[in-house]
Amino acid sequence: MTVTLQRHGAIAVVTIDNPPVNAVAHAVRQGLMDAVAQTENAADIRAVVLACAGRTFVAGADVKEFDMPPVDPNLPDVIAAIEAAETPWVAAVHGTALGGGLEIAMGCHYRIADPKARMGLPEVTLGLVPGAGGTVRLPRLVSADLAVAMVAGGKPISAQVALEAGLLDALAEGDLRDAALAFAASCSAPRRTLGLPVVGKTDPEAFDKTASDLRRKARGQRSVSVAIETLERGLTLPSADALAEERATFLSLKASDQARGLRHIFFAERATLADPRCKAEPRALTHIGVVGGGTMGAGIASLCLMRGFAVTLIERDDASAEAGAERVRTTLQGSAKRGLLHDHAGALARLQSATTYDALAEADLVIEAVFEDMSVKKNVFAALDAATRPDAILATNTSYLDVNEIAACLKDPSRAIGLHFFSPAHIMKLLEIVLPDRVADDVVATAARLSKSLGKIGVFSGVCDGFIGNRIMSSYRSEADRLLLDGAFPSEVDAAMRDFGFPMGIFEMQDLAGLDIAWAMRKRRRAEGKLAGNDSRISDRLCEAGRFGRKTGGGWYDYVDGRAQPSEHVSKVIDEERGGEAMMLTQDDIISRILVALRNEAEALIEEGIARSANDIDVVMVNGYGFPRWTGGPMFSARRGS
C-alpha cells in the first residue's frame, strides 16, 4: 500500500511509500486522510509519527497531475485534517522535504529531521507559489526574512539552518525513526502551526533587499513577484483569508503559459538521455585527462576535480602547464569560498600537470580543449591514439568541427565522442554529447553517466556544423543581422530580447563571447563552400576593423569603463550596408522574427536527425544559451504562438 500504519505501543507510525520521491499523488493524499481518521478514532494512540520509506521524505507534488482534473481529497484539506487532529503528529524528515512535502511537515504539530535533510518550497521554479499553506505556515515558524528567500527564491535550506530558524524542533541523534518515536512519546498535546503568531521581519531592510534582488533576477518570470506578494499576505492577513488567497493564486498560476513552459522543460530535462545505448555497461572512470589549460580546459579540469575525479592537465611547455594549473587552482579556490567545494585540499591533491602525452597512459577518458582548428585537433587525437590505453575514451570539446573527421584519425574510431562543454564549464549546466557514426554503445553510456556525475544536463546531438546549439545560434545571429539591414539597431534588438526574458541580447552576447569566434567559423565555412550568400557582412566589417567585443573595447557596442554604449561606428556601418530605407520594427516584430528563425532551424535539425526531438532542442537552448526557462524553449514558445 502507498500509506501504511503500524503500532509501536501507544505510538502510530504512518509511512508513505510512493517511490521514487514519495510525491503527493492522489493515493498518498487519500492514504493520509484515512490515517487521520483511523488514529483519531483510536483512543489508545497517544501520538503519530509521519515518516517516509526510501531515500527521501515527500519531495513535492506529483507534477504529472497538474494537467489533469483535480481529484479529492486535495492537499490543503489533507494538511488541514492533520493539523486539526487531537492526536499530536510528528513529521520525521529525511532526504528532502520539498513543496507539498514541507507543507505537510508544517501541518504536523512537531518536526524532527535527520541532520543531512534539506527543506524547501521550490514551487516558484515551476512558475507557481505554494498552494497548500506554505506561505501562511512558514512565516509562523521562521522569520519573514528567511521565508521570502525560501518562497520566492526556491532554494532549500539545511536541517541545521532549519533548526536554528525554528522550522524544526529537533535533529535526530542516531536512527531517525527511533528518535522520532522517542520525541513523539514526549508530546502531550498538538501545537498547531496556524495557531502561532507570525514571526515577522527581524530585519526589514534585509527582507526588502532580498525581495528586490529576487524580482530583479526573475527576468520576466511572473511567479517570483507573485510569490513575494502572496507571502506578504501570509504575513498580514488572518490565516483563513491568507490560505484562501494563496490557493486561488496557485490555481491561477498553474493554468498560466509560464507554468506550462516550466513544466515542459522540467520533464524535457529528465528525458534527454532516454536512449537505448545508455543501457550498455559504462566504462570505469576515475582518471580524466584534459589537453589544453586555457579558459575552457581549466574549467573542465576544475569541474572534474570538484566531482571527485583525478585529473592530469596537459600543456605544450612548462610555463603553459603551470599557467593552466594556476587557472584551475584559482577556480577551485573561488568555488570553495562560495561553498561549492567542500574538500578543497582533496581536489588540489588530485590535480597533476604535464607536458607530454605519456602522462595520460592510464587515463580512462581524455578531453581535448585546444584551439578550434581541425588540423590542430587531428594532430592531438593522433598523438593521444599512440599514448593512451586502447580502451580509453577520447573526447573532443569542439564547438563546430566535424567529430567524424576527428574520430577518423584513430585506429579505433569507436572510442571517440564529442563532449561540448559550455563556458564557464564548471558552472554552465549543459553538456552536448555529440555522437559520431562509429561510436561504441558503452562509450555513449559512459558519456551519459559522466554528464550526471558532473551535475550536467546531457543532451545527445548528431554531427553537423555547430551541433544543436550553435546551429540554432547561427540562425539567431543571421536573423539579427537581417533585422539590422531592415531597420533595427543592436540596442533595439537587444532591448526586445531582454524584455522577452533573455539575460542579455544577441549583440551583447556576441560582444561577451568575442565576435572573432563566429568570424573564424564563417570564413572556414565560406572556404568550404558551406555558407551561401553573405548575410554577415556587417559582422565581418566590424571584425575587419578589429572590433571583437569587450576584450578589444569595442564590438557591436563601445565600452567605456566596462559599460556598453551605442557606437557611432557601428551605426555608420549598418547604414552603409542597409542601403535602402529602414522599416519600422516594433518589439513584437523583432521577437516574432527571431522565434520563427529559431523554429525553422530547429525543424531542420530534427528532419536531418541531428536532434532527436523538439524537447532536446528546448533543453539545449534553455541550459546552454540562456533562453528563458519559463518560455519552455524556442520550440515550445513557437507552438504556443509566442
DRENFIBA-961545 format. One line per 2 residues: number of its first residue (from 0); their letters; for each residue x negated, y negated, z of C-alpha. Coordinates in nm, 2 decimals. Layout:
<nodes>
NUM) a) X/Y/Z ~ ... .
</nodes>
This chain:
<nodes>
0) mt) 0.00/0.00/0.00 ~ -0.11/-0.36/-0.06 .
2) vt) -0.04/-0.46/0.30 ~ -0.06/-0.22/0.59 .
4) lq) 0.00/-0.24/0.96 ~ -0.19/-0.04/1.22 .
6) rh) -0.16/-0.04/1.60 ~ -0.46/-0.09/1.83 .
8) ga) -0.29/-0.07/2.17 ~ -0.09/-0.39/2.21 .
10) ia) -0.26/-0.55/1.91 ~ -0.14/-0.50/1.55 .
12) vv) -0.38/-0.52/1.26 ~ -0.22/-0.63/0.93 .
14) ti) -0.46/-0.56/0.64 ~ -0.44/-0.70/0.29 .
16) dn) -0.59/-0.46/0.03 ~ -0.55/-0.61/-0.32 .
18) pp) -0.88/-0.57/-0.50 ~ -1.10/-0.72/-0.62 .
20) vn) -1.04/-1.05/-0.43 ~ -0.72/-0.99/-0.24 .
22) av) -0.53/-1.25/-0.44 ~ -0.19/-1.36/-0.31 .
24) ah) 0.02/-1.17/-0.56 ~ 0.39/-1.10/-0.51 .
26) av) 0.32/-0.76/-0.34 ~ 0.09/-0.93/-0.09 .
28) rq) 0.34/-1.21/-0.01 ~ 0.62/-0.95/0.04 .
30) gl) 0.40/-0.73/0.25 ~ 0.31/-1.02/0.48 .
32) md) 0.67/-1.12/0.51 ~ 0.76/-0.76/0.61 .
34) av) 0.47/-0.75/0.85 ~ 0.60/-1.07/1.03 .
36) aq) 0.94/-0.92/1.07 ~ 0.80/-0.59/1.19 .
38) te) 0.57/-0.75/1.45 ~ 0.83/-0.99/1.57 .
40) na) 1.08/-0.71/1.64 ~ 0.82/-0.50/1.84 .
42) ad) 0.83/-0.62/2.20 ~ 0.52/-0.43/2.29 .
44) ir) 0.29/-0.61/2.03 ~ 0.11/-0.89/2.21 .
46) av) -0.08/-1.03/1.91 ~ -0.16/-0.97/1.54 .
48) vl) -0.49/-0.97/1.36 ~ -0.47/-1.06/0.99 .
50) ac) -0.77/-0.90/0.80 ~ -0.86/-0.80/0.45 .
52) ag) -1.01/-0.49/0.30 ~ -1.31/-0.50/0.06 .
54) rt) -1.57/-0.77/0.02 ~ -1.36/-1.08/0.10 .
56) fv) -1.06/-1.24/0.27 ~ -0.79/-1.37/0.04 .
58) ag) -0.98/-1.57/-0.23 ~ -0.69/-1.75/-0.37 .
60) ad) -0.36/-1.71/-0.56 ~ -0.31/-1.47/-0.85 .
62) vk) -0.37/-1.72/-1.13 ~ -0.20/-1.48/-1.38 .
64) ef) 0.13/-1.55/-1.21 ~ 0.10/-1.93/-1.27 .
66) dm) 0.26/-1.90/-1.62 ~ 0.53/-1.66/-1.50 .
68) pp) 0.87/-1.75/-1.34 ~ 0.83/-1.77/-0.96 .
70) vd) 0.94/-1.47/-0.76 ~ 1.04/-1.50/-0.39 .
72) pn) 0.90/-1.50/-0.13 ~ 0.68/-1.79/-0.23 .
74) lp) 0.36/-1.86/-0.04 ~ 0.48/-2.17/0.16 .
76) dv) 0.77/-1.96/0.30 ~ 0.53/-1.67/0.40 .
78) ia) 0.30/-1.91/0.57 ~ 0.59/-2.08/0.75 .
80) ai) 0.71/-1.74/0.87 ~ 0.36/-1.66/1.01 .
82) ea) 0.33/-2.00/1.18 ~ 0.68/-1.98/1.33 .
84) ae) 0.61/-1.63/1.48 ~ 0.63/-1.60/1.86 .
86) tp) 0.36/-1.34/1.85 ~ 0.01/-1.50/1.81 .
88) wv) -0.16/-1.44/1.47 ~ -0.54/-1.44/1.44 .
90) aa) -0.70/-1.46/1.10 ~ -1.02/-1.26/1.07 .
92) vh) -1.21/-1.42/0.78 ~ -1.50/-1.26/0.59 .
94) gt) -1.64/-1.33/0.25 ~ -1.44/-1.63/0.12 .
96) al) -1.10/-1.78/0.22 ~ -1.01/-2.00/-0.07 .
98) gg) -0.70/-2.18/-0.18 ~ -0.39/-1.99/-0.07 .
100) gl) -0.62/-1.77/0.14 ~ -0.73/-2.06/0.35 .
102) ei) -0.38/-2.19/0.36 ~ -0.27/-1.85/0.51 .
104) am) -0.55/-1.87/0.76 ~ -0.45/-2.22/0.87 .
106) gc) -0.09/-2.09/0.90 ~ -0.22/-1.84/1.16 .
108) hy) -0.24/-1.96/1.51 ~ -0.62/-1.89/1.55 .
110) ri) -0.91/-1.82/1.32 ~ -1.23/-1.62/1.37 .
112) ad) -1.49/-1.56/1.10 ~ -1.80/-1.37/1.00 .
114) pk) -2.09/-1.61/1.02 ~ -2.15/-1.57/0.64 .
116) ar) -1.80/-1.65/0.55 ~ -1.70/-1.96/0.34 .
118) mg) -1.38/-2.15/0.32 ~ -1.24/-2.40/0.08 .
120) lp) -0.95/-2.54/-0.12 ~ -1.07/-2.53/-0.48 .
122) ev) -0.73/-2.59/-0.65 ~ -0.84/-2.92/-0.79 .
124) tl) -1.08/-2.73/-1.02 ~ -0.78/-2.57/-1.18 .
126) gl) -0.60/-2.91/-1.22 ~ -0.39/-2.86/-0.91 .
128) vp) -0.35/-2.96/-0.55 ~ -0.29/-2.71/-0.26 .
130) ga) 0.07/-2.61/-0.28 ~ 0.13/-2.42/0.04 .
132) gg) 0.05/-2.67/0.31 ~ -0.33/-2.72/0.26 .
134) tv) -0.32/-3.10/0.25 ~ -0.09/-3.11/0.56 .
136) rl) -0.25/-2.85/0.79 ~ -0.62/-2.91/0.71 .
138) pr) -0.62/-3.27/0.84 ~ -0.47/-3.14/1.17 .
140) lv) -0.78/-2.92/1.21 ~ -1.07/-3.12/1.07 .
142) sa) -1.14/-3.49/1.02 ~ -0.99/-3.67/0.73 .
144) dl) -1.35/-3.74/0.60 ~ -1.41/-3.37/0.56 .
146) av) -1.06/-3.30/0.44 ~ -1.08/-3.53/0.15 .
148) am) -1.41/-3.38/0.04 ~ -1.26/-3.03/0.06 .
150) va) -0.93/-3.11/-0.11 ~ -1.04/-3.35/-0.38 .
152) gg) -1.39/-3.21/-0.42 ~ -1.30/-2.85/-0.42 .
154) kp) -1.63/-2.72/-0.28 ~ -1.62/-2.46/0.01 .
156) is) -1.79/-2.51/0.34 ~ -1.98/-2.25/0.55 .
158) aq) -1.85/-2.08/0.86 ~ -2.08/-2.28/1.08 .
160) va) -1.96/-2.61/0.94 ~ -1.60/-2.49/0.97 .
162) le) -1.66/-2.40/1.34 ~ -1.82/-2.74/1.42 .
164) ag) -1.54/-2.92/1.24 ~ -1.26/-2.74/1.42 .
166) ll) -1.13/-2.53/1.13 ~ -1.24/-2.21/1.31 .
168) da) -1.20/-2.11/1.67 ~ -1.50/-1.87/1.69 .
170) la) -1.77/-1.69/1.49 ~ -1.79/-1.32/1.53 .
172) eg) -2.09/-1.16/1.70 ~ -2.13/-0.81/1.56 .
174) dl) -1.83/-0.64/1.39 ~ -1.57/-0.89/1.28 .
176) rd) -1.27/-0.66/1.34 ~ -1.38/-0.58/1.69 .
178) aa) -1.44/-0.94/1.76 ~ -1.10/-1.03/1.62 .
180) la) -0.93/-0.77/1.84 ~ -1.10/-0.90/2.15 .
182) fa) -1.01/-1.26/2.06 ~ -0.65/-1.16/2.00 .
184) as) -0.63/-0.98/2.33 ~ -0.71/-1.32/2.50 .
186) cs) -0.43/-1.51/2.32 ~ -0.13/-1.57/2.54 .
188) ap) 0.08/-1.79/2.31 ~ 0.09/-1.93/1.95 .
190) rr) -0.08/-2.25/1.87 ~ 0.09/-2.38/1.56 .
192) tl) -0.12/-2.60/1.33 ~ 0.17/-2.82/1.23 .
194) gl) 0.23/-2.90/1.59 ~ -0.12/-3.05/1.63 .
196) pv) -0.18/-3.42/1.57 ~ -0.37/-3.55/1.27 .
198) vg) -0.74/-3.57/1.35 ~ -0.77/-3.89/1.14 .
200) kt) -1.06/-4.08/0.99 ~ -1.37/-4.06/1.21 .
202) dp) -1.55/-4.29/0.96 ~ -1.31/-4.49/0.74 .
204) ea) -1.59/-4.61/0.52 ~ -1.71/-4.26/0.46 .
206) fd) -1.36/-4.15/0.37 ~ -1.32/-4.44/0.12 .
208) kt) -1.66/-4.38/-0.03 ~ -1.60/-4.01/-0.07 .
210) as) -1.26/-4.07/-0.23 ~ -1.41/-4.34/-0.46 .
212) dl) -1.70/-4.12/-0.57 ~ -1.47/-3.83/-0.65 .
214) rr) -1.24/-4.04/-0.85 ~ -1.53/-4.18/-1.05 .
216) ka) -1.67/-3.83/-1.12 ~ -1.33/-3.70/-1.23 .
218) rg) -1.39/-3.81/-1.59 ~ -1.02/-3.83/-1.67 .
220) qr) -0.91/-3.52/-1.47 ~ -0.59/-3.63/-1.31 .
222) sv) -0.58/-3.37/-1.03 ~ -0.86/-3.54/-0.84 .
224) sv) -0.68/-3.87/-0.78 ~ -0.35/-3.69/-0.72 .
226) ai) -0.53/-3.47/-0.46 ~ -0.65/-3.78/-0.27 .
228) et) -0.30/-3.93/-0.28 ~ -0.15/-3.60/-0.16 .
230) le) -0.39/-3.58/0.13 ~ -0.32/-3.93/0.23 .
232) rg) 0.05/-3.84/0.25 ~ -0.05/-3.55/0.47 .
234) lt) -0.23/-3.79/0.70 ~ 0.06/-4.04/0.73 .
236) lp) 0.40/-3.87/0.67 ~ 0.59/-3.64/0.90 .
238) sa) 0.48/-3.29/0.84 ~ 0.81/-3.17/0.68 .
240) da) 0.81/-3.47/0.44 ~ 0.44/-3.42/0.35 .
242) la) 0.49/-3.05/0.28 ~ 0.78/-3.12/0.05 .
244) ee) 0.58/-3.39/-0.13 ~ 0.28/-3.16/-0.17 .
246) ra) 0.49/-2.87/-0.31 ~ 0.66/-3.09/-0.56 .
248) tf) 0.32/-3.23/-0.67 ~ 0.18/-2.88/-0.70 .
250) ls) 0.46/-2.76/-0.92 ~ 0.44/-3.07/-1.14 .
252) lk) 0.07/-3.04/-1.19 ~ 0.10/-2.66/-1.26 .
254) as) 0.30/-2.74/-1.57 ~ 0.06/-3.01/-1.70 .
256) dq) -0.16/-2.98/-2.01 ~ -0.47/-3.04/-1.79 .
258) ar) -0.39/-2.75/-1.56 ~ -0.32/-2.53/-1.86 .
260) gl) -0.65/-2.63/-2.01 ~ -0.84/-2.55/-1.69 .
262) rh) -0.66/-2.21/-1.65 ~ -0.75/-2.13/-2.01 .
264) if) -1.12/-2.20/-1.96 ~ -1.11/-2.01/-1.62 .
266) fa) -1.00/-1.69/-1.80 ~ -1.21/-1.75/-2.11 .
268) er) -1.53/-1.78/-1.89 ~ -1.46/-1.44/-1.74 .
270) at) -1.42/-1.26/-2.07 ~ -1.72/-1.38/-2.26 .
272) la) -1.93/-1.07/-2.20 ~ -1.65/-0.82/-2.26 .
274) dp) -1.84/-0.64/-2.54 ~ -1.88/-0.25/-2.58 .
276) rc) -2.25/-0.29/-2.60 ~ -2.26/-0.42/-2.24 .
278) ka) -2.16/-0.07/-2.12 ~ -2.51/0.06/-2.21 .
280) ep) -2.75/0.11/-1.92 ~ -2.96/-0.21/-1.88 .
282) ra) -3.33/-0.20/-1.87 ~ -3.51/-0.28/-1.54 .
284) lt) -3.60/-0.64/-1.49 ~ -3.84/-0.76/-1.22 .
286) hi) -4.12/-0.93/-1.40 ~ -4.05/-1.21/-1.66 .
288) gv) -4.30/-1.38/-1.88 ~ -4.24/-1.73/-2.02 .
290) vg) -4.45/-1.86/-2.31 ~ -4.47/-2.24/-2.31 .
292) gg) -4.49/-2.46/-2.00 ~ -4.31/-2.77/-2.14 .
294) tm) -3.98/-2.90/-2.01 ~ -3.78/-2.61/-2.13 .
296) ga) -4.03/-2.33/-2.04 ~ -4.09/-2.48/-1.70 .
298) gi) -3.72/-2.49/-1.64 ~ -3.67/-2.13/-1.74 .
300) as) -3.96/-2.02/-1.53 ~ -3.82/-2.22/-1.23 .
302) lc) -3.48/-2.06/-1.27 ~ -3.62/-1.71/-1.28 .
304) lm) -3.82/-1.77/-0.97 ~ -3.52/-1.92/-0.79 .
306) rg) -3.33/-1.60/-0.87 ~ -3.60/-1.37/-0.73 .
308) fa) -3.80/-1.26/-1.04 ~ -4.17/-1.26/-1.06 .
310) vt) -4.28/-1.50/-1.34 ~ -4.60/-1.53/-1.55 .
312) li) -4.62/-1.86/-1.73 ~ -4.84/-1.86/-2.05 .
314) er) -5.00/-2.18/-2.20 ~ -5.27/-2.23/-2.46 .
316) dd) -5.55/-2.35/-2.22 ~ -5.63/-2.40/-1.85 .
318) as) -5.52/-2.77/-1.84 ~ -5.19/-2.69/-2.01 .
320) ae) -5.13/-2.39/-1.79 ~ -5.19/-2.60/-1.47 .
322) ag) -4.96/-2.88/-1.61 ~ -4.69/-2.62/-1.67 .
324) ae) -4.73/-2.46/-1.33 ~ -4.71/-2.81/-1.17 .
326) rv) -4.38/-2.88/-1.35 ~ -4.25/-2.55/-1.21 .
328) rt) -4.37/-2.64/-0.86 ~ -4.21/-2.98/-0.88 .
330) tl) -3.88/-2.83/-0.99 ~ -3.88/-2.58/-0.71 .
332) qg) -3.96/-2.84/-0.45 ~ -3.67/-3.06/-0.57 .
334) sa) -3.44/-2.76/-0.56 ~ -3.55/-2.68/-0.21 .
336) kr) -3.48/-3.03/-0.10 ~ -3.13/-3.01/-0.24 .
338) gl) -3.06/-2.69/-0.06 ~ -3.05/-2.48/-0.38 .
340) lh) -3.36/-2.28/-0.30 ~ -3.38/-2.11/0.05 .
342) dh) -3.71/-1.93/0.00 ~ -3.94/-2.19/-0.14 .
344) ag) -4.26/-2.02/-0.03 ~ -4.15/-1.69/-0.17 .
346) al) -4.07/-1.84/-0.51 ~ -4.41/-2.01/-0.53 .
348) ar) -4.58/-1.68/-0.44 ~ -4.41/-1.51/-0.74 .
350) lq) -4.55/-1.76/-0.99 ~ -4.86/-1.69/-1.19 .
352) sa) -5.00/-1.89/-1.48 ~ -5.24/-1.76/-1.75 .
354) tt) -5.38/-1.85/-2.09 ~ -5.38/-1.51/-2.26 .
356) yd) -5.10/-1.27/-2.36 ~ -5.28/-0.99/-2.18 .
358) al) -5.13/-1.12/-1.86 ~ -4.79/-1.00/-1.99 .
360) ae) -4.89/-0.64/-2.03 ~ -4.65/-0.53/-1.76 .
362) ad) -4.37/-0.78/-1.81 ~ -4.02/-0.64/-1.86 .
364) lv) -3.90/-0.94/-2.05 ~ -4.08/-1.23/-2.22 .
366) ie) -3.91/-1.55/-2.33 ~ -4.09/-1.78/-2.57 .
368) av) -4.01/-2.15/-2.53 ~ -4.26/-2.30/-2.77 .
370) fe) -4.23/-2.57/-3.04 ~ -3.93/-2.54/-3.27 .
372) dm) -4.12/-2.43/-3.58 ~ -4.07/-2.09/-3.75 .
374) sv) -4.44/-2.02/-3.82 ~ -4.53/-2.10/-3.46 .
376) kk) -4.27/-1.88/-3.32 ~ -4.35/-1.59/-3.55 .
378) nv) -4.72/-1.61/-3.45 ~ -4.62/-1.59/-3.08 .
380) fa) -4.40/-1.29/-3.15 ~ -4.67/-1.11/-3.34 .
382) al) -4.91/-1.17/-3.05 ~ -4.65/-1.05/-2.80 .
384) da) -4.59/-0.74/-3.00 ~ -4.95/-0.64/-2.96 .
386) at) -4.98/-0.74/-2.59 ~ -4.66/-0.61/-2.43 .
388) rp) -4.52/-0.27/-2.35 ~ -4.32/-0.12/-2.63 .
390) da) -4.01/-0.12/-2.41 ~ -4.04/-0.49/-2.31 .
392) il) -3.77/-0.72/-2.44 ~ -3.89/-1.01/-2.64 .
394) at) -3.66/-1.32/-2.64 ~ -3.67/-1.65/-2.83 .
396) nt) -3.53/-1.97/-2.69 ~ -3.49/-2.12/-3.03 .
398) sy) -3.21/-2.37/-3.07 ~ -3.17/-2.34/-3.45 .
400) ld) -3.40/-2.09/-3.62 ~ -3.32/-1.75/-3.77 .
402) vn) -3.36/-1.49/-3.50 ~ -3.36/-1.21/-3.76 .
404) ei) -3.66/-1.36/-3.93 ~ -3.84/-1.39/-3.59 .
406) aa) -3.75/-1.03/-3.50 ~ -3.88/-0.90/-3.83 .
408) cl) -4.24/-0.97/-3.70 ~ -4.21/-0.68/-3.46 .
410) kd) -4.29/-0.32/-3.51 ~ -3.96/-0.25/-3.33 .
412) ps) -3.71/-0.54/-3.41 ~ -3.45/-0.37/-3.18 .
414) ra) -3.62/-0.52/-2.88 ~ -3.58/-0.88/-2.99 .
416) ig) -3.30/-1.11/-2.89 ~ -3.22/-1.48/-2.87 .
418) lh) -3.17/-1.64/-2.52 ~ -3.08/-2.00/-2.59 .
420) ff) -3.10/-2.19/-2.26 ~ -2.98/-2.55/-2.23 .
422) sp) -3.18/-2.82/-2.07 ~ -3.24/-2.86/-1.78 .
424) ah) -3.25/-2.48/-1.78 ~ -3.23/-2.44/-1.41 .
426) im) -2.91/-2.65/-1.39 ~ -2.70/-2.60/-1.71 .
428) kl) -2.46/-2.32/-1.68 ~ -2.45/-2.19/-2.04 .
430) le) -2.67/-1.92/-2.20 ~ -2.61/-1.84/-2.56 .
432) iv) -2.71/-1.48/-2.62 ~ -2.80/-1.46/-2.99 .
434) lp) -2.77/-1.11/-3.14 ~ -2.99/-1.02/-3.43 .
436) dr) -2.88/-0.75/-3.67 ~ -3.10/-0.47/-3.53 .
438) va) -3.09/-0.54/-3.16 ~ -3.05/-0.23/-2.93 .
440) dd) -2.74/-0.19/-2.72 ~ -2.94/-0.17/-2.40 .
442) vv) -3.12/-0.49/-2.49 ~ -2.77/-0.66/-2.52 .
444) at) -2.66/-0.51/-2.19 ~ -2.98/-0.63/-2.02 .
446) aa) -2.94/-0.98/-2.15 ~ -2.58/-0.98/-2.02 .
448) rl) -2.69/-0.87/-1.68 ~ -2.97/-1.13/-1.68 .
450) sk) -2.72/-1.41/-1.75 ~ -2.53/-1.30/-1.44 .
452) sl) -2.84/-1.27/-1.23 ~ -2.94/-1.62/-1.33 .
454) gk) -2.60/-1.76/-1.24 ~ -2.53/-1.84/-1.61 .
456) ig) -2.21/-1.81/-1.82 ~ -2.34/-1.60/-2.11 .
458) vf) -2.17/-1.61/-2.45 ~ -2.26/-1.39/-2.74 .
460) sg) -2.34/-1.56/-3.08 ~ -2.43/-1.42/-3.42 .
462) vc) -2.73/-1.55/-3.61 ~ -2.69/-1.87/-3.80 .
464) dg) -2.85/-2.21/-3.82 ~ -2.79/-2.35/-3.47 .
466) fi) -2.57/-2.07/-3.34 ~ -2.23/-2.16/-3.20 .
468) gn) -2.31/-2.47/-3.00 ~ -2.55/-2.66/-3.23 .
470) ri) -2.33/-2.57/-3.54 ~ -2.04/-2.74/-3.37 .
472) ms) -2.25/-3.03/-3.26 ~ -2.39/-3.08/-3.61 .
474) sy) -2.03/-3.12/-3.73 ~ -1.97/-3.36/-3.44 .
476) rs) -2.27/-3.57/-3.54 ~ -2.17/-3.56/-3.91 .
478) ea) -1.82/-3.68/-3.83 ~ -1.96/-3.95/-3.60 .
480) dr) -2.18/-4.07/-3.89 ~ -1.88/-4.08/-4.12 .
482) ll) -1.69/-4.28/-3.86 ~ -1.97/-4.54/-3.88 .
484) ld) -1.95/-4.55/-4.26 ~ -1.57/-4.60/-4.24 .
486) ga) -1.58/-4.89/-3.99 ~ -1.67/-4.79/-3.64 .
488) fp) -1.98/-4.88/-3.44 ~ -2.17/-4.65/-3.20 .
490) se) -2.03/-4.82/-2.89 ~ -1.67/-4.78/-3.01 .
492) vd) -1.71/-4.41/-3.08 ~ -1.88/-4.35/-2.75 .
494) aa) -1.62/-4.55/-2.56 ~ -1.34/-4.34/-2.72 .
496) mr) -1.52/-4.02/-2.62 ~ -1.58/-4.14/-2.26 .
498) df) -1.22/-4.24/-2.23 ~ -1.12/-3.90/-2.35 .
500) gf) -1.32/-3.75/-2.07 ~ -1.67/-3.68/-2.20 .
502) pm) -1.95/-3.76/-1.96 ~ -2.11/-3.96/-2.24 .
504) gi) -2.06/-4.04/-2.61 ~ -2.22/-3.87/-2.90 .
506) fe) -2.46/-4.15/-2.97 ~ -2.56/-4.19/-2.61 .
508) mq) -2.62/-3.81/-2.60 ~ -2.84/-3.83/-2.91 .
510) dl) -3.04/-4.11/-2.76 ~ -3.09/-3.90/-2.44 .
512) ag) -3.20/-3.58/-2.63 ~ -3.40/-3.76/-2.89 .
514) ld) -3.29/-3.83/-3.25 ~ -3.61/-3.67/-3.38 .
516) ia) -3.49/-3.32/-3.29 ~ -3.19/-3.33/-3.52 .
518) wa) -3.40/-3.52/-3.78 ~ -3.65/-3.24/-3.79 .
520) mr) -3.37/-2.99/-3.84 ~ -3.22/-3.19/-4.12 .
522) kr) -3.55/-3.22/-4.30 ~ -3.60/-2.85/-4.27 .
524) rr) -3.25/-2.77/-4.40 ~ -3.29/-3.00/-4.69 .
526) ae) -3.62/-2.84/-4.79 ~ -3.45/-2.50/-4.77 .
528) gk) -3.16/-2.63/-4.98 ~ -2.91/-2.57/-4.70 .
530) la) -2.79/-2.93/-4.65 ~ -2.56/-3.06/-4.91 .
532) gn) -2.55/-3.43/-4.97 ~ -2.69/-3.68/-4.72 .
534) ds) -2.44/-3.76/-4.46 ~ -2.71/-3.86/-4.21 .
536) ri) -2.88/-4.15/-4.39 ~ -2.81/-4.39/-4.11 .
538) sd) -2.97/-4.15/-3.86 ~ -3.26/-4.09/-4.10 .
540) rl) -3.33/-4.46/-4.13 ~ -3.34/-4.51/-3.75 .
542) ce) -3.59/-4.22/-3.72 ~ -3.80/-4.36/-4.01 .
544) ag) -3.82/-4.68/-3.81 ~ -3.94/-4.49/-3.50 .
546) rf) -3.62/-4.52/-3.31 ~ -3.59/-4.18/-3.14 .
548) gr) -3.38/-4.28/-2.84 ~ -3.45/-4.36/-2.48 .
550) kt) -3.81/-4.23/-2.50 ~ -3.90/-4.49/-2.76 .
552) gg) -3.70/-4.77/-2.61 ~ -3.45/-4.77/-2.90 .
554) gw) -3.23/-4.53/-3.09 ~ -2.86/-4.59/-3.15 .
556) yd) -2.89/-4.85/-2.87 ~ -3.16/-5.08/-2.75 .
558) yv) -3.28/-5.00/-2.39 ~ -3.37/-5.29/-2.16 .
560) dg) -3.48/-5.19/-1.81 ~ -3.33/-4.85/-1.89 .
562) ra) -2.98/-4.99/-1.97 ~ -2.82/-4.93/-2.31 .
564) qp) -2.73/-5.24/-2.52 ~ -2.58/-5.26/-2.87 .
566) se) -2.86/-5.31/-3.12 ~ -2.86/-5.57/-3.40 .
568) hv) -3.10/-5.35/-3.59 ~ -2.86/-5.06/-3.58 .
570) sk) -2.56/-5.28/-3.68 ~ -2.76/-5.41/-3.98 .
572) vi) -2.84/-5.05/-4.10 ~ -2.48/-4.94/-4.06 .
574) de) -2.36/-5.25/-4.26 ~ -2.61/-5.18/-4.53 .
576) er) -2.52/-4.81/-4.56 ~ -2.15/-4.88/-4.53 .
578) gg) -2.15/-5.09/-4.84 ~ -1.77/-5.15/-4.87 .
580) ea) -1.50/-5.30/-4.65 ~ -1.46/-5.15/-4.30 .
582) mm) -1.15/-4.97/-4.19 ~ -0.96/-5.05/-3.87 .
584) lt) -1.01/-4.74/-3.65 ~ -0.83/-4.70/-3.32 .
586) qd) -0.95/-4.48/-3.03 ~ -0.68/-4.23/-3.13 .
588) di) -0.81/-4.22/-3.49 ~ -1.16/-4.16/-3.36 .
590) is) -1.06/-3.88/-3.12 ~ -0.83/-3.71/-3.38 .
592) ri) -1.10/-3.71/-3.64 ~ -1.36/-3.57/-3.41 .
594) lv) -1.13/-3.29/-3.28 ~ -1.04/-3.19/-3.64 .
596) al) -1.41/-3.17/-3.73 ~ -1.48/-2.96/-3.43 .
598) rn) -1.19/-2.73/-3.50 ~ -1.28/-2.69/-3.87 .
600) ea) -1.63/-2.59/-3.78 ~ -1.51/-2.36/-3.51 .
602) ea) -1.28/-2.18/-3.75 ~ -1.57/-2.13/-3.99 .
604) li) -1.78/-1.98/-3.71 ~ -1.50/-1.73/-3.64 .
606) ee) -1.45/-1.64/-4.01 ~ -1.82/-1.58/-4.05 .
608) gi) -1.84/-1.36/-3.74 ~ -2.08/-1.59/-3.56 .
610) ar) -1.84/-1.64/-3.27 ~ -1.62/-1.36/-3.16 .
612) sa) -1.32/-1.58/-3.06 ~ -1.20/-1.93/-3.02 .
614) nd) -1.23/-1.88/-2.64 ~ -1.60/-1.82/-2.67 .
616) id) -1.64/-2.15/-2.86 ~ -1.44/-2.33/-2.59 .
618) vv) -1.67/-2.19/-2.32 ~ -1.98/-2.29/-2.52 .
620) mv) -1.86/-2.65/-2.57 ~ -1.75/-2.70/-2.21 .
622) ng) -2.05/-2.55/-2.04 ~ -2.33/-2.65/-2.28 .
624) yg) -2.22/-2.98/-2.43 ~ -2.00/-3.15/-2.17 .
626) fp) -1.66/-3.11/-2.33 ~ -1.41/-3.19/-2.05 .
628) rw) -1.31/-2.87/-1.87 ~ -0.95/-3.00/-1.83 .
630) tg) -0.91/-3.01/-2.21 ~ -0.98/-2.64/-2.22 .
632) gp) -1.24/-2.69/-2.50 ~ -1.21/-2.81/-2.86 .
634) mf) -1.01/-2.51/-3.00 ~ -0.76/-2.52/-2.71 .
636) sa) -0.73/-2.90/-2.74 ~ -0.67/-2.87/-3.11 .
638) rr) -0.40/-2.61/-3.06 ~ -0.23/-2.84/-2.81 .
640) gs) -0.23/-3.12/-3.07 ~ -0.45/-3.35/-2.87 .
</nodes>
